[in-house]
Amino acid sequence: MTARIIDGKAIASELRARVAGEVARVKREAGLTPGLAVVLVGNDPASEVYVRSKHTQTQGAGMASFEHRLPAGVAQADLLALIASLNRDANVHGILVQLPLPKSLDAETIINAIDPAKDVDGLHPNNAGRLAGGFSALSPCTPLGCIILTKSVHASLEGMNAIVIGRSNLVGRPLVQLLLHENATVTIAHSRSRDLAQLTARSDLVYAAVGKAELVRGDWIKPGATVIDVGINRLALADGKTRLAGDVAFAEAVKVAGAITPVPGGVGPMTVACLLVNTLRAACAIHGLPKPSV
């Protein structure tokens, strides 16, 4: 048996098209153009690529895109002043400060300064708390993408055993809350969990988001399970080149799983598509419009 490959690129493309349709409708009916502001501090190469992609896709969906590039040595007070001005800007409905930030800046202070209504990364304590409490909230984009990818395989996740390997505020913890909202039975594990292989082997749904290349082996996977690989790691090869690898040993797992996401081309494209979803939802909520149908 070979697993079905979950095509994140195709699913993200379809989601972006639906967002674009809703953006066009909101413009037509309410005269509203959702706007996303992305703040990039410094010139981290991976962050530069992400920001370019976000800019292109935001415009492609018919939204307004605002980019703010600041030098790595920017004073924290200046960054906070920019965020305060974006909080006040009526044309901006979503604010994203690209992480990681330089060590001279306190990420927690920066995130806390963003208006929770415009926090499209879902990291503000207000949104994290609402999500944990089971209330409506802007939730982080990667976990949201993971749920959409899973539901491309299973119409309902109710009663399914899920394991989330990884406990970060960006992925692991909010993903647990979203799975609980779908009525799954959830185990949260991490790199220090005992008997990780046995815990994983009991699970119908496996989410690997621990940041360790190929940690999850094929013999850990329950036959027929759905595997969502959030990890993206660069492995050095003998010839001096590198290759991308997820947190799951794909070549082994693909022979056991029922469905699996590749790396790259799985979760990654969904993260940006879900950022567009959050920006559209935020714009509608700020203007008191009904929740869009995406």
N, C-alpha and C positions, 0 to 999 in steps of 0.2 A: 504494500500500500504506500502511495506517495500522497502527502498532504496537499490540499488545495492551497495555492498561493494567494493570499489576500492582497489584492492590487491597490495599495494605498494611493498611488498616483491617479488611477481611474476614479476611485471613490472620492478623492479630494477634488478632482476636476468636476465631477457631477455636483458636489456640494457647493463649489464656487459658482457654478452656473445657477443653482437655485438661489444663492445669496444675491447674485446679480439681478435676477428676476424680481426678488423682493425689494432690492434697492431701487430699481426702476419704478416699482409700484409706489413705494413711499415718497419718491420724488414727485411722481405724478399726482398722487392723492393729497399729500401733505406739504409739498414744496420743500421737503427735507433731504439734504444730502449728508449722509453719515460721514464723519471725518475721523481719521486715525492719525495721531501724532506719535512718532517713534523717536526716542532720544537715544543716540549712540555716543558713548563717552570713550575716547581713545580710538585706536585702530586695530583691534583684535581681528585677525583675518576671517575667522569663522563668523564672528558677529557681523562683519561687513557683508558677507555673503547673505546671511539671514535678513539683514536690513534691506538689502537690494531686492531680495525676493518679496519681502513684505510690501515694499513700495510698489513694485510692478503689479502684484496681485491685488492690492488695494485699489489701484487705479483701474485695473482690469474689471473689477466688480462694480465700477461706476462710483466709487467713494472718493472723497477728498483725502489726499495723503500729504501729511506734513512731516518733514524730516528735520531734526535738529542734531547737528554734529558738534560735539564739544571736545576740546583737547583732553588728553589723559590727566593732565595736571589741574583741571578745573577745580576751583574752590567749591566745597560742599554748599556753601551759602548761595553761590551763583546757580548751581543745579537746582536747589530748592526754590530759588526765585523763578526759574524757568517753569518748573512744575506748577507753582502758584499761578503763573500767567496762563498756562494751559488749562488749569482747573477753571479759570474765569472765562476762557475763550468759548463763546457760544458755537463756533464752527467745529470745535473738537469734542467728540463724544467718547473717544477711546484714547487712553494714554498708556504707552508701553515704554518703560525704560529697559533697554537691552542689557541683560545680565550675561556674564559676570561684569561687575564694576571694578575699576581699579581699587587696590587695597586702601588707598587714602580716603575712600568714601565709604560711609556706613550704609550698606544696602537696606537694612531694616528701617532706618530713618527716612531714606529716600522713598521706599515703598509706602510707608505710613503717611507720607505727604500727599500721595495721589488721592484725589477725590474717589471714594469707593464706587460711586456711580459711573466713573470713567475708567475703573481699574480692569481693563480687558485681559490682563494676565491672571486675574483672580487671586492675587497674593496679599491684598490688604487684609488685616485681621478681621475687619467687618465682614468681608466676603468669605474668608476661611471659616469664621464662626457661624455664619448663616448656613454655609454648606454643611458643616458638621452638625448643625441643629436640624437639618432636614428642610430648611427654608429655601426659597428661590434666591439664587445668587449668581454672580458672574463667576464661573469656575475656570481653573487653569486650562489652557488650550490643549495641551498634550493628553491629559486624562480624558477630556471630552472626545478627542479624536480616537482614543483607545476604545471608548464605549461604542462609538459609531462603527468602527472597524469590526468589533465583536458582533454588533447587531446586523452586520452584513452577512454573518454566518448563522446567527441564532436570532429569530424574531423576538424571543423573550429570554431573559437571563434568570427568570424567577426560579428559585430553588437550586440553581447550579452552584457547585462548589468552586470558588475562585481563590487563587493565591496571588497576592501582590508581593513581589520580592523587591524591596526598596521602600524607604520611609521618608523620602524627601518631601519638603513642602510644595515643591513644584509638580511632582508626579505621584509618588506613592500614597501619601496621606489623602490628598483630594480624590484620587482614584478609588480608594477604599470607600469614601463617602458616596461617590457616584454609583458604585456597585451595590452598596446597601440600598440606595434609592431604587435600583432595579430589582430589589428583593433577592439578590444573590447571597449566598452564605460565604463570608469572606475571612480568609486568614491573611494577616499581614506579617511578612517575614523580612529578613534582611541578611546581610553577609555574616552576621554573628549568630543567626538562628541555628539551633541544633537540629539534626536530622532533616536538613533542608530537602534532600533528595526524596525522603519518604513523604514529607509534607506536600511536595510538588506532585508526587505520583498519585495522590488522592484527588487531584484537582481537575475539574472539567475545563476550567479557564486558567491559563497561566500568563501572568503579566510580569515580565522581567525588566526591572528598572533600577538596577543596582550599580551600574557603571563598571562592571567587571567583565572583560571580554570572554565570551563562551563559557561563562560560569555554569549555566544550565545545560546539562548533557542530555543526549537523546534518551538514555535509559532512565532519566528522571521523569519522563513524560508519560502520562497515562495514555494508552492507545486511543486515538480518536479525539484527544483534547484539542482545544483551540489555543494557540500560542501567540501572544502579542509581545513582540520584542521591541522595547523602548530604547535599548542601549545603542550607542554609536561610539565605537572605539577604533583607534587606528593601530593596527598591528604591524610590526616591522617584519619584513621577509628577509630571507638569506641573501638575496641579490641587492639589498639596500633599499628596495622599494617598500611601499606600505600597502596594506589593504584594509578596507573597512570591515569591521565585524560587530555583530550585536552582542547582547548578553547571553544569547542562546547559541549553542553549537548547531548552526543551521543544517549542515550536511547530515548530522545524526538525527536531529529532531524531525526533519522533513519526512523521514522514513516511518515515523511513529505517529505523529500528530494527525488530526483530521484536517486542520487548517492552520496556517502560519503566516506571519508577516515577514517579508524579506528585509534585509538591511544592506544598502539603502532601498527606498521605494515603498516602505511600509508606513510606519507611524509619522515619519518626518513631514511628508506633504500634507498630512492631516492637521498638523500643528498650526500652520499658516492659514489653512482654510477655516479652522475653528476660531482663529483670531478675527477673521472677517465676520463670522457668525456672532461673536461676542460684541464686536463694534456695532453691528446692525441692531442687536438686541439692546445694547446700551443706549443708542440713539433713540430708539422707539420708547424705551422706559423713561428717559430724560424728558421727552416731549409728550408723555402721557398717551402714547399711541398703543394699540393692541400689540401683543407679542407677535413678532413675525413668524411665519410658518416654516422656519428652518431650525 
